[in-house]
Amino acid sequence: MDTMVRGVNGRSVSMTIVGALLLTVGSAAAQHDTLPREPAAAYRFYDVDVALEKWFDGPVEYVALSHEHDVWKKLETDDERRQFIDWFWNRRDLDSRDQDYPFRDEFYKRVAYANNRFKGFPRGWRSDRGRIWIILGPPSGGMRRVALRGYGRCSAESGESWTYYVQNMAFNSSMGEFTIVFVEERIGQYRICDPVMMGTGGWPQGVSRALEFTNEAVVVDTANEFEPGRSSADREALTPIVDVVGTVEALSVPIQRWGADGVAGAVLIPLEVPLRDLLFEPSGETLTATLGVDATMIAMGDQQGHTGQQRWTLELDDAAASTIGGASLRTALVLAGDPGGYSVRVRVMEPLSGTAWVWDGAAEVSATGRAASPLLVGRSLIRLREGGEVGVLAPDVVTLPPGETFVVLSWVRGFVPDAERVQVRLIDSGGESHAVTGQALWGNASAAGPLIFQGLLPDLPTGMYTLRLSIADDLEPVLTRVKVQ
């Protein structure tokens, strides 16, 4: 009887343990089945329907930076948490002003893929393979099954090897690539492995640093700190230009027409950027485009140079906007320097498109002298929201209709001209001179800046004319060619 009781009790206990195991496995499987497997569903599950205080417990923890964790812990209300989430995704996109979140969309595509692809326990995004996939994306060098016998602390019958090439990534490697190894501990269940120090479950130092570098690199707007109660629009007004470059092109610098010499401690670098290449946005009654301009001058023989940065917000009215198709922004960058020779690099950056235009050249600066640049002629000035005029809109061939206004710019160095003595005349093919009425303005308080002349074109016959700008008695007039039509 006792034996039977022990037998029955033993069987009962065994069945209880098996039942508990089945319940545990069933609960885990049910839990895994709830993992969203479509990007839109993943976004709703982890970003929309989640209790806000639990948001950081989801896959977003993989891509958050340490200081973002610190800020999150201090938030007290759901309103602050929603503002933080908006800020978090915004600072990872090239343009924080729109309502799209391309980084977030790609993030949840990877989360959904991990939930579909990676089985075992933990499953999906919580697995080691899921974490790597979400942060680094698909292995650029492929993923393959490997035998790991004799592979140090990671020795095993089988595993997976993921290879990443680093030339297009945020970090570097002396080998140009690195490999991540996952050990198959049970059928379909993989864990990352450090073959040297930690073995199965250990994250190699190089992989950890790669993940850190990648997460830091995807934060585009590093200067924009989170401030509870401040909207995205408010933060955008204080945000410096974003410096993320996707495409690099040659910057047009017509130095051969302007000359590379500098006088009075400054050199002028002429710039031409086709307006069709810029992205303009409506802003009240104008169109605006933002450019970042930086220049580095390195004196011959020196190792380090001086870099200056400017932000240009171009504003076009209706008249100017109508010329975008075939016109260029034509202006000059004034760079101060001690007498001597320099190597110069100029970069114009547009953050919306991630495009940069770059020029490398040489310049010579003298201590004294007086000079005026060749003329820029166009129909409209391009004004800076930051104040002042920066250049003109002009096609390659300047055509001016009689009786309409036009603009002439010339950068003058070494002295401040007397605006009342500035004269503009048009000289026809027969040598006859025609005065142009208008007003001259000096565009800079220093001794290197643009002289702006706004004039009214006389009623002249159609044809080619020489436009002559006289600035001072002891300075040669500056000439250019225009077409009257």
C-alpha positions as CSV (number, residue, x, y, z in Angstrom):
1,M,0.0,0.0,0.0
2,D,2.8,2.4,1.0
3,T,4.6,1.5,-2.2
4,M,1.5,2.2,-4.2
5,V,1.0,5.4,-2.4
6,R,4.5,6.4,-3.0
7,G,4.2,5.4,-6.5
8,V,1.0,7.3,-7.0
9,N,2.4,10.3,-5.1
10,G,5.6,10.1,-7.1
11,R,3.6,10.0,-10.3
12,S,1.4,12.8,-9.1
13,V,4.4,14.9,-8.3
14,S,6.0,14.2,-11.7
15,M,2.8,15.1,-13.5
16,T,2.6,18.3,-11.5
17,I,6.1,19.2,-12.5
18,V,5.4,18.4,-16.2
19,G,2.2,20.4,-16.0
20,A,4.1,23.3,-14.5
21,L,6.7,23.1,-17.3
22,L,3.9,22.9,-19.9
23,L,2.2,25.9,-18.4
24,T,5.5,27.8,-18.3
25,V,6.4,27.0,-21.9
26,G,2.9,27.7,-23.0
27,S,2.9,31.1,-21.3
28,A,6.3,31.9,-22.9
29,A,5.0,30.8,-26.3
30,A,1.9,32.8,-25.9
31,Q,4.0,35.8,-24.9
32,H,6.2,35.3,-27.9
33,D,3.2,35.1,-30.2
34,T,2.2,38.6,-29.1
35,L,5.5,40.0,-30.4
36,P,4.5,42.3,-33.3
37,R,5.8,41.0,-36.6
38,E,4.9,44.0,-38.9
39,P,6.6,47.4,-38.7
40,A,3.4,49.3,-38.2
41,A,2.2,46.9,-35.5
42,A,5.6,47.1,-33.8
43,Y,5.4,50.9,-33.8
44,R,1.9,50.8,-32.2
45,F,2.9,48.2,-29.7
46,Y,6.1,49.8,-28.4
47,D,5.6,53.5,-29.1
48,V,1.9,54.3,-29.1
49,D,-0.1,51.8,-27.0
50,V,2.6,51.2,-24.4
51,A,2.2,52.7,-20.9
52,L,4.5,55.7,-21.2
53,E,6.5,54.9,-18.1
54,K,7.4,51.6,-19.7
55,W,8.5,53.0,-23.0
56,F,12.2,52.7,-22.2
57,D,11.8,49.1,-21.3
58,G,11.1,48.3,-25.0
59,P,13.6,47.9,-27.9
60,V,14.3,51.6,-27.8
61,E,16.7,50.9,-24.9
62,Y,19.1,49.5,-27.5
63,V,19.6,52.8,-29.4
64,A,19.3,55.3,-26.5
65,L,22.4,57.1,-25.2
66,S,23.4,57.1,-21.6
67,H,22.5,60.8,-21.1
68,E,19.1,60.2,-22.7
69,H,18.5,57.5,-20.0
70,D,19.4,60.0,-17.4
71,V,17.0,62.6,-18.7
72,W,14.2,60.0,-19.0
73,K,14.6,58.9,-15.3
74,K,13.9,62.5,-14.2
75,L,10.6,62.9,-16.1
76,E,7.5,63.0,-13.9
77,T,4.5,63.3,-16.2
78,D,3.2,61.7,-19.3
79,D,3.2,65.0,-21.1
80,E,6.9,65.3,-20.5
81,R,7.5,61.7,-21.6
82,R,5.6,62.3,-24.9
83,Q,7.6,65.5,-25.5
84,F,10.8,63.4,-24.8
85,I,9.8,60.7,-27.2
86,D,9.1,63.3,-30.0
87,W,12.5,64.9,-29.2
88,F,14.2,61.5,-29.2
89,W,13.1,60.5,-32.7
90,N,13.5,64.1,-34.1
91,R,17.2,64.4,-33.2
92,R,17.9,61.2,-35.2
93,D,16.5,62.6,-38.5
94,L,18.1,65.0,-40.9
95,D,15.1,67.4,-40.9
96,S,13.5,67.7,-37.5
97,R,10.9,70.1,-38.9
98,D,8.7,67.7,-40.8
99,Q,6.3,65.1,-39.3
100,D,8.1,62.1,-40.7
101,Y,10.5,59.9,-38.8
102,P,12.6,57.9,-41.2
103,F,14.9,56.7,-38.5
104,R,12.0,55.5,-36.3
105,D,10.4,53.8,-39.3
106,E,13.6,51.9,-40.1
107,F,14.1,51.1,-36.4
108,Y,10.7,49.4,-36.2
109,K,11.2,47.5,-39.5
110,R,14.3,46.0,-37.8
111,V,12.4,45.2,-34.6
112,A,9.6,43.5,-36.6
113,Y,12.2,41.5,-38.6
114,A,13.9,40.4,-35.4
115,N,10.6,39.3,-33.9
116,N,9.9,37.2,-37.1
117,R,13.4,35.7,-37.6
118,F,15.0,35.0,-34.3
119,K,13.5,32.1,-32.3
120,G,14.7,30.4,-29.1
121,F,14.7,32.2,-25.8
122,P,14.8,35.1,-25.3
123,R,13.1,35.6,-28.7
124,G,12.9,38.3,-31.3
125,W,14.2,41.8,-30.3
126,R,15.3,40.6,-26.9
127,S,17.7,38.0,-28.3
128,D,21.4,38.7,-28.8
129,R,21.0,38.4,-32.6
130,G,18.0,40.7,-32.4
131,R,20.0,43.4,-30.6
132,I,22.8,43.3,-33.2
133,W,20.3,43.4,-36.1
134,I,18.4,46.4,-34.7
135,I,21.5,48.5,-34.1
136,L,23.8,47.5,-37.0
137,G,21.3,46.2,-39.5
138,P,21.8,43.3,-41.9
139,P,25.5,42.0,-42.0
140,S,27.1,43.6,-45.0
141,G,29.4,40.6,-45.4
142,G,26.7,38.1,-44.9
143,M,25.7,35.6,-42.2
144,R,26.5,31.9,-42.3
145,R,26.5,28.8,-40.1
146,V,29.9,27.7,-38.9
147,A,31.5,24.9,-36.8
148,L,33.1,26.4,-33.7
149,R,35.2,23.5,-32.6
150,G,38.5,24.8,-31.2
151,Y,37.2,28.4,-31.2
152,G,38.5,29.3,-27.7
153,R,35.9,29.9,-25.1
154,C,33.2,29.8,-27.8
155,S,34.0,26.2,-28.8
156,A,30.8,24.5,-29.8
157,E,29.4,22.1,-32.4
158,S,27.7,24.9,-34.4
159,G,27.0,28.6,-34.5
160,E,26.5,31.6,-36.7
161,S,29.1,34.1,-38.0
162,W,28.0,37.6,-39.0
163,T,30.5,39.8,-40.9
164,Y,30.3,43.6,-41.2
165,Y,32.4,45.7,-43.5
166,V,33.1,49.1,-41.8
167,Q,33.8,51.5,-44.7
168,N,30.3,52.8,-44.6
169,M,29.8,52.6,-40.8
170,A,30.4,55.0,-38.0
171,F,33.4,53.1,-36.6
172,N,36.6,51.7,-38.0
173,S,38.7,48.6,-37.9
174,S,42.3,47.9,-39.0
175,M,41.0,44.9,-40.9
176,G,38.2,46.8,-42.7
177,E,35.7,44.4,-41.3
178,F,34.7,42.6,-38.1
179,T,32.9,39.4,-37.3
180,I,30.4,38.6,-34.6
181,V,30.0,35.0,-33.5
182,F,26.8,33.5,-32.0
183,V,27.0,30.0,-30.3
184,E,24.1,27.7,-30.8
185,E,23.6,26.5,-27.2
186,R,20.4,24.5,-28.0
187,I,18.6,23.9,-31.3
188,G,17.6,27.3,-32.6
189,Q,18.9,29.2,-29.5
190,Y,21.9,31.4,-30.0
191,R,24.0,33.6,-27.7
192,I,26.8,36.0,-28.5
193,C,30.2,34.9,-27.5
194,D,33.6,36.4,-26.6
195,P,36.1,33.8,-27.6
196,V,39.0,35.4,-25.7
197,M,37.8,36.6,-22.3
198,M,34.2,35.8,-21.4
199,G,32.9,32.9,-23.5
200,T,29.3,32.4,-24.2
201,G,27.1,35.3,-23.3
202,G,30.0,37.7,-23.2
203,W,30.0,40.8,-25.5
204,P,33.4,41.3,-27.1
205,Q,34.8,44.8,-26.4
206,G,35.1,45.6,-30.1
207,V,31.4,44.8,-30.7
208,S,30.3,46.8,-27.7
209,R,32.3,49.8,-29.0
210,A,30.8,49.3,-32.5
211,L,27.3,49.5,-31.0
212,E,28.2,52.6,-29.0
213,F,29.7,54.4,-32.0
214,T,26.8,53.5,-34.2
215,N,24.2,54.8,-31.6
216,E,26.2,58.0,-31.2
217,A,26.5,58.5,-35.0
218,V,22.8,58.3,-35.7
219,V,22.0,61.3,-33.5
220,V,22.1,64.0,-36.0
221,D,21.1,67.0,-33.9
222,T,23.6,66.6,-31.0
223,A,23.3,70.3,-29.9
224,N,19.6,70.2,-29.3
225,E,19.1,69.4,-25.6
226,F,15.7,68.3,-24.2
227,E,13.8,70.9,-22.3
228,P,10.4,69.9,-20.9
229,G,7.6,72.2,-22.0
230,R,9.4,73.4,-25.2
231,S,7.8,72.3,-28.5
232,S,9.7,70.9,-31.5
233,A,9.1,74.2,-33.3
234,D,10.6,76.2,-30.4
235,R,13.6,73.9,-30.3
236,E,14.1,74.2,-34.1
237,A,14.4,77.9,-33.8
238,L,17.4,77.5,-31.5
239,T,19.0,74.6,-33.4
240,P,22.3,75.2,-35.2
241,I,22.8,73.9,-38.6
242,V,23.1,70.1,-38.8
243,D,26.3,68.8,-40.2
244,V,25.5,65.4,-41.8
245,V,26.7,64.9,-45.3
246,G,25.3,62.3,-47.6
247,T,26.5,63.6,-51.0
248,V,29.7,65.6,-51.7
249,E,30.0,67.6,-55.0
250,A,32.5,70.1,-56.3
251,L,31.9,73.7,-55.4
252,S,32.1,76.2,-58.2
253,V,34.7,78.8,-57.4
254,P,35.5,80.9,-60.4
255,I,38.9,82.0,-59.1
256,Q,40.2,82.3,-62.7
257,R,37.8,85.2,-63.3
258,W,38.3,86.9,-59.9
259,G,41.9,86.2,-59.3
260,A,43.3,84.5,-56.2
261,D,45.1,87.5,-54.7
262,G,44.1,89.0,-51.4
263,V,44.8,92.6,-50.3
264,A,44.6,94.5,-47.0
265,G,44.7,91.3,-45.0
266,A,41.8,89.6,-46.6
267,V,41.2,87.2,-49.5
268,L,37.9,86.9,-51.4
269,I,36.7,83.4,-52.5
270,P,33.9,83.7,-55.1
271,L,31.1,81.1,-54.7
272,E,28.5,80.0,-57.2
273,V,25.7,77.5,-56.1
274,P,22.9,76.7,-58.6
275,L,19.5,77.5,-56.9
276,R,18.0,74.4,-58.5
277,D,20.2,72.3,-56.2
278,L,18.8,73.9,-53.0
279,L,15.7,72.9,-51.2
280,F,13.5,75.9,-50.4
281,E,10.6,75.9,-48.0
282,P,7.6,78.3,-47.5
283,S,8.2,80.6,-44.6
284,G,5.4,83.3,-44.3
285,E,5.5,85.3,-47.5
286,T,8.9,84.1,-48.6
287,L,10.8,81.0,-49.5
288,T,13.8,80.1,-47.4
289,A,16.8,77.8,-47.7
290,T,19.5,77.2,-45.0
291,L,23.2,76.8,-45.8
292,G,26.1,76.2,-43.6
293,V,29.4,77.7,-44.8
294,D,32.8,76.9,-43.3
295,A,36.3,77.7,-44.5
296,T,39.7,76.6,-43.3
297,M,42.9,78.6,-44.1
298,I,46.2,76.9,-43.3
299,A,49.4,79.0,-43.7
300,M,52.1,77.4,-45.8
301,G,54.3,75.3,-43.5
302,D,51.8,75.1,-40.7
303,Q,50.0,72.0,-39.5
304,Q,46.9,73.6,-38.1
305,G,44.7,76.3,-39.6
306,H,41.9,78.5,-38.6
307,T,38.3,77.5,-39.4
308,G,35.4,79.8,-39.4
309,Q,31.7,78.9,-39.7
310,Q,28.6,80.9,-40.8
311,R,25.0,80.1,-41.2
312,W,23.1,81.6,-44.1
313,T,19.3,81.6,-44.3
314,L,18.4,82.7,-47.8
315,E,15.1,84.4,-48.2
316,L,13.5,84.9,-51.7
317,D,10.4,87.0,-52.4
318,D,8.0,86.1,-55.2
319,A,10.0,88.0,-57.8
320,A,13.3,86.3,-56.8
321,A,11.6,82.9,-56.5
322,S,10.5,83.0,-60.2
323,T,14.2,82.9,-61.3
324,I,15.2,79.8,-59.3
325,G,15.2,77.5,-62.3
326,G,18.1,79.0,-64.2
327,A,19.8,81.2,-61.7
328,S,22.7,80.8,-59.3
329,L,23.5,82.2,-55.9
330,R,26.6,84.3,-56.6
331,T,28.5,85.7,-53.7
332,A,32.0,85.8,-52.1
333,L,33.4,84.6,-48.8
334,V,35.8,87.1,-47.2
335,L,38.6,85.4,-45.3
336,A,41.0,87.4,-43.1
337,G,44.6,86.4,-42.7
338,D,48.1,87.6,-42.1
339,P,50.3,88.3,-45.2
340,G,51.5,85.1,-46.8
341,G,50.4,82.0,-48.7
342,Y,47.6,79.7,-47.7
343,S,45.9,76.5,-48.6
344,V,42.1,77.0,-48.4
345,R,39.2,74.6,-48.1
346,V,35.6,76.0,-48.5
347,R,32.5,73.9,-47.9
348,V,28.9,74.9,-48.4
349,M,26.5,72.5,-46.7
350,E,22.7,72.1,-47.1
351,P,21.3,70.1,-44.2
352,L,17.9,69.2,-45.7
353,S,19.4,67.2,-48.5
354,G,22.6,66.3,-46.8
355,T,24.6,67.8,-49.7
356,A,27.9,69.5,-49.4
357,W,29.8,71.4,-52.1
358,V,33.6,71.5,-51.4
359,W,36.5,73.4,-53.0
360,D,40.2,73.1,-52.2
361,G,42.7,75.8,-53.5
362,A,45.4,78.3,-52.7
363,A,45.3,82.0,-51.8
364,E,47.9,84.8,-51.3
365,V,47.3,87.6,-48.9
366,S,49.2,90.9,-48.8
367,A,49.2,93.4,-46.0
368,T,48.1,96.5,-48.0
369,G,46.4,97.4,-51.2
370,R,43.0,98.4,-52.6
371,A,41.0,96.3,-55.0
372,A,37.5,95.6,-56.3
373,S,36.2,92.2,-57.5
374,P,34.6,91.6,-60.9
375,L,31.0,92.6,-61.0
376,L,28.0,90.4,-60.2
377,V,24.9,91.5,-62.0
378,G,21.4,90.2,-61.4
379,R,17.7,91.0,-61.0
380,S,17.4,90.4,-57.3
381,L,19.5,90.4,-54.2
382,I,19.5,87.3,-51.9
383,R,19.0,88.5,-48.4
384,L,20.1,86.8,-45.2
385,R,17.6,86.3,-42.4
386,E,20.6,86.9,-40.1
387,G,20.8,90.4,-41.6
388,G,22.4,92.0,-44.7
389,E,22.7,90.9,-48.3
390,V,24.8,88.0,-49.4
391,G,24.6,87.8,-53.2
392,V,22.6,88.1,-56.4
393,L,20.4,85.8,-58.4
394,A,21.9,85.7,-61.8
395,P,21.8,83.3,-64.8
396,D,25.0,82.5,-66.7
397,V,24.1,85.2,-69.3
398,V,22.7,88.3,-67.7
399,T,19.8,89.7,-69.7
400,L,18.1,92.9,-68.5
401,P,14.9,94.4,-69.9
402,P,14.8,98.2,-70.4
403,G,13.1,100.2,-67.7
404,E,13.4,97.6,-64.9
405,T,15.6,97.6,-61.9
406,F,18.7,95.5,-61.5
407,V,21.5,94.9,-58.9
408,V,25.3,95.2,-59.2
409,L,27.6,93.8,-56.5
410,S,31.4,94.3,-56.2
411,W,33.4,93.3,-53.2
412,V,35.8,96.1,-52.3
413,R,38.8,95.6,-50.1
414,G,41.3,98.0,-48.5
415,F,39.0,101.0,-48.0
416,V,35.4,102.1,-47.5
417,P,34.1,103.7,-50.7
418,D,32.2,107.0,-50.8
419,A,28.8,105.8,-52.0
420,E,27.9,109.2,-53.4
421,R,30.8,109.0,-55.8
422,V,29.9,105.6,-57.2
423,Q,28.8,105.7,-60.8
424,V,27.4,103.0,-63.2
425,R,27.3,103.5,-66.9
426,L,26.4,101.3,-69.9
427,I,28.6,101.6,-73.0
428,D,27.2,100.4,-76.3
429,S,29.2,98.8,-79.2
430,G,29.8,102.3,-80.7
431,G,31.4,103.6,-77.5
432,E,28.5,105.8,-76.4
433,S,28.1,106.0,-72.7
434,H,24.7,105.9,-71.0
435,A,24.3,106.9,-67.3
436,V,22.4,104.6,-65.0
437,T,20.4,106.2,-62.1
438,G,20.3,104.4,-58.8
439,Q,21.7,104.2,-55.3
440,A,24.9,102.7,-54.0
441,L,25.1,101.1,-50.5
442,W,28.1,99.8,-48.6
443,G,27.3,96.3,-47.3
444,N,29.9,96.0,-44.5
445,A,31.2,98.2,-41.8
446,S,34.7,96.7,-42.2
447,A,37.2,97.4,-45.0
448,A,36.2,94.3,-46.9
449,G,32.6,93.9,-48.1
450,P,30.1,94.2,-50.9
451,L,29.4,97.5,-52.6
452,I,25.7,97.2,-53.7
453,F,24.3,99.3,-56.5
454,Q,20.6,99.2,-57.2
455,G,19.8,100.9,-60.5
456,L,17.1,101.5,-63.2
457,L,18.0,100.4,-66.6
458,P,17.6,103.2,-69.2
459,D,15.4,102.6,-72.3
460,L,18.1,101.4,-74.6
461,P,18.1,99.5,-77.9
462,T,18.5,95.7,-77.8
463,G,22.1,94.5,-77.8
464,M,25.2,93.8,-75.8
465,Y,26.6,96.4,-73.5
466,T,29.6,96.9,-71.3
467,L,28.6,97.7,-67.7
468,R,31.2,100.0,-66.0
469,L,31.3,100.6,-62.3
470,S,33.5,103.5,-61.1
471,I,34.2,103.4,-57.3
472,A,37.1,105.9,-56.8
473,D,39.3,108.2,-58.8
474,D,42.4,106.2,-58.1
475,L,40.9,102.8,-58.7
476,E,40.4,101.2,-62.1
477,P,36.7,100.9,-63.1
478,V,35.3,97.4,-62.9
479,L,33.7,96.0,-66.1
480,T,31.3,93.2,-67.2
481,R,29.1,92.4,-70.1
482,V,25.3,92.4,-70.1
483,K,22.6,92.0,-72.6
484,V,19.7,94.4,-73.0
485,Q,16.6,92.8,-74.4
